Amino acid sequence: MSCCGTKIQEPRNADLRRTYTPNSGFSFSTFTARMQIRLSEGASGAALLNVEMIATANGSRFDIVGSSLVLFIAKEDLEALPVASPVSDPAVFAYDMIITDATGFSTNLVSGPFILLEGVTR
């Protein structure tokens, strides 16, 4: 069920929402999800951003809606990530999304580059 090399590219100046809808007959309703964003794959230390089923202070979280898994990252959490140098360049990070079923079995749902564009509207 895993898919690696799945790029997420979004503007920093707006909320991010991604919906992962499974094939017919499957549901994420019994799963939990977690995601980390880091400077690079394998980077040590604390993650730049952790998103789980429990919302961050800014409201970033995973939700189960019907049989789908919905990722929401608030623009305030995106704005807190480091900017590129020069600021007009995209900021490139790495992420992975791990889902865990009711038995405790975890698998990588998606992973890859996490790219933030600065955007224009403030």
N, CA and C atoms as a LAMMPS dump frame, in Angstrom:
ITEM: TIMESTEP
0
ITEM: NUMBER OF ATOMS
366
ITEM: BOX BOUNDS ff ff ff
-5.0000000000000000e+02 5.0000000000000000e+02
-5.0000000000000000e+02 5.0000000000000000e+02
-5.0000000000000000e+02 5.0000000000000000e+02
ITEM: ATOMS id mol type element x y z
1 1 1 N 0.818 -1.187 0
2 1 2 C 0 0 0
3 1 3 C 0.863 1.252 0
4 2 1 N 2.158 1.132 0.081
5 2 2 C 2.975 2.338 0.165
6 2 3 C 3.307 2.894 -1.21
7 3 1 N 3.551 4.176 -1.222
8 3 2 C 3.903 4.851 -2.464
9 3 3 C 4.952 5.896 -2.141
10 4 1 N 6.138 5.702 -2.612
11 4 2 C 7.236 6.618 -2.286
12 4 3 C 7.533 7.518 -3.48
13 5 1 N 8.139 8.64 -3.183
14 5 2 C 8.441 9.596 -4.226
15 5 3 C 7.229 10.414 -4.63
16 6 1 N 6.267 10.552 -3.71
17 6 2 C 5.059 11.333 -3.982
18 6 3 C 5.284 12.764 -3.507
19 7 1 N 5.462 13.66 -4.452
20 7 2 C 5.768 15.053 -4.142
21 7 3 C 4.525 15.781 -3.64
22 8 1 N 4.712 16.54 -2.556
23 8 2 C 3.714 17.516 -2.121
24 8 3 C 4.331 18.878 -2.388
25 9 1 N 3.67 19.689 -3.204
26 9 2 C 4.147 21.041 -3.512
27 9 3 C 2.983 21.996 -3.335
28 10 1 N 3.154 22.962 -2.456
29 10 2 C 2.088 23.891 -2.101
30 10 3 C 2.661 25.261 -1.786
31 11 1 N 1.828 26.299 -1.848
32 11 2 C 2.281 27.618 -1.401
33 11 3 C 2.299 27.678 0.124
34 12 1 N 3.212 28.432 0.667
35 12 2 C 3.364 28.618 2.103
36 12 3 C 2.258 29.51 2.676
37 13 1 N 1.636 30.329 1.835
38 13 2 C 0.72 31.366 2.309
39 13 3 C -0.745 30.939 2.294
40 14 1 N -1.022 29.633 2.317
41 14 2 C -2.398 29.126 2.354
42 14 3 C -2.413 27.788 3.078
43 15 1 N -3.569 27.395 3.561
44 15 2 C -3.713 26.089 4.199
45 15 3 C -3.518 24.985 3.166
46 16 1 N -3.068 23.835 3.622
47 16 2 C -2.878 22.663 2.764
48 16 3 C -3.89 21.604 3.171
49 17 1 N -4.559 21.002 2.199
50 17 2 C -5.468 19.888 2.458
51 17 3 C -5.264 18.84 1.367
52 18 1 N -5.069 17.595 1.793
53 18 2 C -4.947 16.462 0.888
54 18 3 C -5.888 15.368 1.38
55 19 1 N -6.617 14.774 0.472
56 19 2 C -7.52 13.681 0.807
57 19 3 C -7.019 12.417 0.137
58 20 1 N -6.854 11.374 0.928
59 20 2 C -6.411 10.075 0.437
60 20 3 C -7.614 9.138 0.499
61 21 1 N -8.162 8.808 -0.664
62 21 2 C -9.358 7.979 -0.759
63 21 3 C -8.956 6.592 -1.242
64 22 1 N -9.265 5.571 -0.456
65 22 2 C -8.853 4.216 -0.833
66 22 3 C -9.746 3.633 -1.915
67 23 1 N -9.287 2.53 -2.462
68 23 2 C -10.092 1.776 -3.426
69 23 3 C -11.356 1.271 -2.759
70 24 1 N -12.345 1.002 -3.547
71 24 2 C -13.611 0.467 -3.047
72 24 3 C -13.37 -0.785 -2.207
73 25 1 N -14.043 -0.867 -1.086
74 25 2 C -13.908 -2.026 -0.217
75 25 3 C -12.88 -1.853 0.883
76 26 1 N -12.15 -0.745 0.883
77 26 2 C -11.144 -0.476 1.91
78 26 3 C -11.52 0.822 2.604
79 27 1 N -11.161 0.951 3.866
80 27 2 C -11.453 2.17 4.612
81 27 3 C -10.304 2.487 5.565
82 28 1 N -10.024 3.753 5.728
83 28 2 C -9.043 4.2 6.712
84 28 3 C -9.674 4.363 8.095
85 29 1 N -10.947 4.009 8.259
86 29 2 C -11.681 4.307 9.49
87 29 3 C -11.084 3.675 10.743
88 30 1 N -10.336 2.592 10.624
89 30 2 C -9.733 1.968 11.8
90 30 3 C -8.242 2.292 11.934
91 31 1 N -7.746 3.227 11.139
92 31 2 C -6.326 3.567 11.131
93 31 3 C -6.061 4.878 11.867
94 32 1 N -4.833 5.022 12.329
95 32 2 C -4.332 6.312 12.775
96 32 3 C -3.209 6.693 11.81
97 33 1 N -2.883 7.976 11.77
98 33 2 C -1.847 8.454 10.849
99 33 3 C -0.941 9.448 11.555
100 34 1 N 0.293 9.495 11.086
101 34 2 C 1.25 10.488 11.568
102 34 3 C 2.19 10.835 10.426
103 35 1 N 2.704 12.048 10.485
104 35 2 C 3.564 12.556 9.416
105 35 3 C 4.629 13.444 10.043
106 36 1 N 5.828 13.38 9.517
107 36 2 C 6.885 14.301 9.919
108 36 3 C 7.464 14.956 8.677
109 37 1 N 7.828 16.227 8.853
110 37 2 C 8.559 16.965 7.822
111 37 3 C 9.928 17.279 8.406
112 38 1 N 10.977 16.952 7.653
113 38 2 C 12.361 17.178 8.08
114 38 3 C 13.127 17.886 6.974
115 39 1 N 14.298 18.421 7.317
116 39 2 C 15.131 19.096 6.316
117 39 3 C 15.501 18.161 5.181
118 40 1 N 15.751 16.894 5.516
119 40 2 C 16.098 15.906 4.496
120 40 3 C 15.773 14.525 5.037
121 41 1 N 15.709 13.549 4.143
122 41 2 C 15.482 12.18 4.575
123 41 3 C 16.641 11.732 5.451
124 42 1 N 16.322 11.175 6.608
125 42 2 C 17.353 10.709 7.526
126 42 3 C 17.925 11.792 8.429
127 43 1 N 17.419 13.038 8.331
128 43 2 C 17.928 14.125 9.175
129 43 3 C 17.71 13.787 10.648
130 44 1 N 18.731 14.032 11.45
131 44 2 C 18.632 13.72 12.877
132 44 3 C 17.961 14.874 13.624
133 45 1 N 17.69 14.634 14.892
134 45 2 C 17.077 15.658 15.729
135 45 3 C 15.576 15.709 15.553
136 46 1 N 14.995 16.739 16.114
137 46 2 C 13.542 16.899 16.084
138 46 3 C 13.058 17.213 14.669
139 47 1 N 11.873 16.733 14.367
140 47 2 C 11.243 17.058 13.082
141 47 3 C 10.888 18.536 13.052
142 48 1 N 10.832 19.106 11.848
143 48 2 C 10.406 20.502 11.699
144 48 3 C 8.912 20.642 11.987
145 49 1 N 8.146 19.6 11.63
146 49 2 C 6.702 19.606 11.878
147 49 3 C 6.231 18.175 12.057
148 50 1 N 5.428 17.954 13.094
149 50 2 C 4.761 16.676 13.347
150 50 3 C 3.273 16.884 13.168
151 51 1 N 2.636 16.04 12.378
152 51 2 C 1.18 16.082 12.216
153 51 3 C 0.653 14.707 12.601
154 52 1 N -0.337 14.69 13.487
155 52 2 C -0.928 13.436 13.958
156 52 3 C -2.441 13.572 13.966
157 53 1 N -3.11 12.617 14.581
158 53 2 C -4.572 12.654 14.684
159 53 3 C -5.027 13.741 15.661
160 54 1 N -4.168 14.084 16.613
161 54 2 C -4.431 15.174 17.557
162 54 3 C -3.875 16.453 16.937
163 55 1 N -4.685 17.504 16.911
164 55 2 C -4.296 18.748 16.238
165 55 3 C -3.118 19.442 16.918
166 56 1 N -2.287 20.085 16.107
167 56 2 C -1.243 20.964 16.636
168 56 3 C -1.914 22.213 17.212
169 57 1 N -1.141 23.08 17.806
170 57 2 C -1.688 24.332 18.345
171 57 3 C -2.368 25.162 17.263
172 58 1 N -1.917 25.018 16.021
173 58 2 C -2.514 25.766 14.909
174 58 3 C -3.639 25.004 14.204
175 59 1 N -3.893 23.773 14.62
176 59 2 C -4.996 22.997 14.045
177 59 3 C -4.611 21.99 12.981
178 60 1 N -3.325 21.847 12.674
179 60 2 C -2.897 20.846 11.686
180 60 3 C -3.163 19.456 12.258
181 61 1 N -3.702 18.559 11.408
182 61 2 C -4.105 17.254 11.913
183 61 3 C -4.484 16.327 10.759
184 62 1 N -4.684 15.061 11.1
185 62 2 C -5.318 14.083 10.221
186 62 3 C -6.733 13.859 10.727
187 63 1 N -7.671 13.683 9.8
188 63 2 C -9.044 13.325 10.117
189 63 3 C -9.439 12.14 9.254
190 64 1 N -10.37 11.339 9.761
191 64 2 C -10.998 10.304 8.959
192 64 3 C -12.374 10.841 8.584
193 65 1 N -12.644 10.937 7.292
194 65 2 C -13.935 11.417 6.792
195 65 3 C -14.498 10.311 5.902
196 66 1 N -15.537 9.644 6.387
197 66 2 C -16.045 8.469 5.681
198 66 3 C -14.977 7.406 5.67
199 67 1 N -14.574 6.952 4.504
200 67 2 C -13.498 5.959 4.402
201 67 3 C -12.155 6.608 4.058
202 68 1 N -12.141 7.937 3.903
203 68 2 C -10.935 8.652 3.466
204 68 3 C -10.121 9.196 4.636
205 69 1 N -8.833 9.372 4.382
206 69 2 C -7.911 10.011 5.311
207 69 3 C -7.646 11.414 4.791
208 70 1 N -7.843 12.42 5.642
209 70 2 C -7.664 13.813 5.228
210 70 3 C -6.535 14.439 6.036
211 71 1 N -5.547 14.973 5.331
212 71 2 C -4.438 15.712 5.936
213 71 3 C -4.756 17.196 5.824
214 72 1 N -4.664 17.905 6.933
215 72 2 C -4.83 19.357 6.943
216 72 3 C -3.616 19.946 7.64
217 73 1 N -2.923 20.891 6.974
218 73 2 C -1.824 21.627 7.597
219 73 3 C -2.159 23.111 7.492
220 74 1 N -2.257 23.754 8.637
221 74 2 C -2.589 25.173 8.702
222 74 3 C -1.437 26.01 8.149
223 75 1 N -1.789 27.108 7.499
224 75 2 C -0.75 27.968 6.914
225 75 3 C 0.216 28.472 7.976
226 76 1 N -0.24 28.62 9.217
227 76 2 C 0.655 29.075 10.295
228 76 3 C 1.777 28.052 10.525
229 77 1 N 1.469 26.763 10.405
230 77 2 C 2.518 25.743 10.535
231 77 3 C 3.431 25.739 9.311
232 78 1 N 2.878 25.982 8.129
233 78 2 C 3.709 26.074 6.924
234 78 3 C 4.623 27.291 6.984
235 79 1 N 4.085 28.418 7.453
236 79 2 C 4.876 29.64 7.555
237 79 3 C 6.018 29.505 8.554
238 80 1 N 5.888 28.593 9.527
239 80 2 C 6.928 28.398 10.541
240 80 3 C 8.1 27.562 10.026
241 81 1 N 7.944 26.887 8.886
242 81 2 C 9.045 26.104 8.319
243 81 3 C 10.099 27.042 7.738
244 82 1 N 11.358 26.622 7.715
245 82 2 C 12.427 27.487 7.189
246 82 3 C 12.169 27.921 5.748
247 83 1 N 12.679 29.101 5.41
248 83 2 C 12.56 29.606 4.043
249 83 3 C 13.857 29.3 3.29
250 84 1 N 13.764 29.285 1.982
251 84 2 C 14.929 29.036 1.137
252 84 3 C 15.767 30.306 1.038
253 85 1 N 16.982 30.148 0.547
254 85 2 C 17.852 31.295 0.304
255 85 3 C 18.336 31.21 -1.141
256 86 1 N 17.926 32.157 -1.999
257 86 2 C 17.1 33.327 -1.71
258 86 3 C 15.641 32.929 -1.461
259 87 1 N 14.91 33.815 -0.822
260 87 2 C 13.541 33.535 -0.412
261 87 3 C 12.633 33.226 -1.603
262 88 1 N 12.983 33.663 -2.788
263 88 2 C 12.166 33.403 -3.978
264 88 3 C 12.287 31.957 -4.469
265 89 1 N 13.288 31.211 -3.991
266 89 2 C 13.439 29.803 -4.368
267 89 3 C 12.478 28.938 -3.556
268 90 1 N 12.063 27.808 -4.083
269 90 2 C 11.247 26.888 -3.291
270 90 3 C 12.057 26.324 -2.115
271 91 1 N 11.41 26.131 -0.987
272 91 2 C 12.03 25.467 0.161
273 91 3 C 11.715 23.974 0.037
274 92 1 N 12.75 23.14 0.039
275 92 2 C 12.575 21.712 -0.197
276 92 3 C 12.903 20.94 1.082
277 93 1 N 11.961 20.103 1.499
278 93 2 C 12.09 19.271 2.684
279 93 3 C 11.769 17.83 2.286
280 94 1 N 11.723 16.935 3.266
281 94 2 C 11.313 15.544 3.046
282 94 3 C 10.218 15.211 4.043
283 95 1 N 9.313 14.313 3.637
284 95 2 C 8.234 13.895 4.536
285 95 3 C 7.955 12.414 4.339
286 96 1 N 7.315 11.832 5.33
287 96 2 C 6.666 10.551 5.14
288 96 3 C 5.422 10.494 6.008
289 97 1 N 4.487 9.678 5.578
290 97 2 C 3.202 9.535 6.236
291 97 3 C 3.05 8.055 6.6
292 98 1 N 2.934 7.788 7.881
293 98 2 C 2.831 6.425 8.386
294 98 3 C 1.41 6.199 8.895
295 99 1 N 0.793 5.098 8.457
296 99 2 C -0.522 4.738 8.975
297 99 3 C -0.379 3.456 9.798
298 100 1 N -1.2 3.358 10.845
299 100 2 C -1.163 2.214 11.748
300 100 3 C -2.565 1.655 11.885
301 101 1 N -2.702 0.333 11.702
302 101 2 C -4.031 -0.281 11.811
303 101 3 C -4.33 -0.65 13.264
304 102 1 N -5.494 -1.208 13.499
305 102 2 C -5.956 -1.519 14.85
306 102 3 C -5.085 -2.565 15.542
307 103 1 N -4.347 -3.374 14.782
308 103 2 C -3.471 -4.39 15.387
309 103 3 C -2.113 -3.819 15.774
310 104 1 N -1.83 -2.577 15.35
311 104 2 C -0.541 -1.959 15.63
312 104 3 C 0.439 -2.042 14.48
313 105 1 N 0.034 -2.652 13.361
314 105 2 C 0.906 -2.757 12.193
315 105 3 C 0.997 -1.404 11.5
316 106 1 N 2.211 -0.912 11.293
317 106 2 C 2.444 0.384 10.653
318 106 3 C 3.038 0.202 9.272
319 107 1 N 2.646 1.086 8.353
320 107 2 C 3.198 1.058 7
321 107 3 C 3.311 2.487 6.476
322 108 1 N 4.246 2.677 5.56
323 108 2 C 4.449 3.971 4.919
324 108 3 C 3.389 4.12 3.818
325 109 1 N 2.472 5.055 4.009
326 109 2 C 1.435 5.301 3.003
327 109 3 C 2.012 6.075 1.826
328 110 1 N 2.661 7.2 2.093
329 110 2 C 3.311 8.016 1.061
330 110 3 C 4.519 8.707 1.672
331 111 1 N 5.461 9.061 0.818
332 111 2 C 6.638 9.813 1.251
333 111 3 C 7.262 10.47 0.031
334 112 1 N 8.119 11.452 0.279
335 112 2 C 8.801 12.105 -0.827
336 112 3 C 9.191 13.524 -0.49
337 113 1 N 9.436 14.344 -1.503
338 113 2 C 9.801 15.741 -1.259
339 113 3 C 8.575 16.564 -0.856
340 114 1 N 8.788 17.475 0.065
341 114 2 C 7.754 18.414 0.526
342 114 3 C 8.277 19.791 0.156
343 115 1 N 7.642 20.427 -0.83
344 115 2 C 8.16 21.666 -1.408
345 115 3 C 7.193 22.81 -1.132
346 116 1 N 7.742 23.88 -0.557
347 116 2 C 6.929 25.062 -0.289
348 116 3 C 7.367 26.214 -1.185
349 117 1 N 6.393 26.789 -1.869
350 117 2 C 6.606 27.984 -2.672
351 117 3 C 6.191 29.171 -1.827
352 118 1 N 6.857 30.292 -1.98
353 118 2 C 6.573 31.449 -1.135
354 118 3 C 5.202 32.049 -1.39
355 119 1 N 4.727 32.016 -2.593
356 119 2 C 3.452 32.655 -2.892
357 119 3 C 3.608 34.162 -2.996
358 120 1 N 2.524 34.844 -3.309
359 120 2 C 2.559 36.28 -3.529
360 120 3 C 1.649 37.024 -2.551
361 121 1 N 0.432 36.538 -2.372
362 121 2 C -0.55 37.229 -1.536
363 121 3 C -0.186 37.105 -0.077
364 122 1 N -0.176 38.236 0.602
365 122 2 C 0.132 38.274 2.052
366 122 3 C -1.069 38.74 2.815
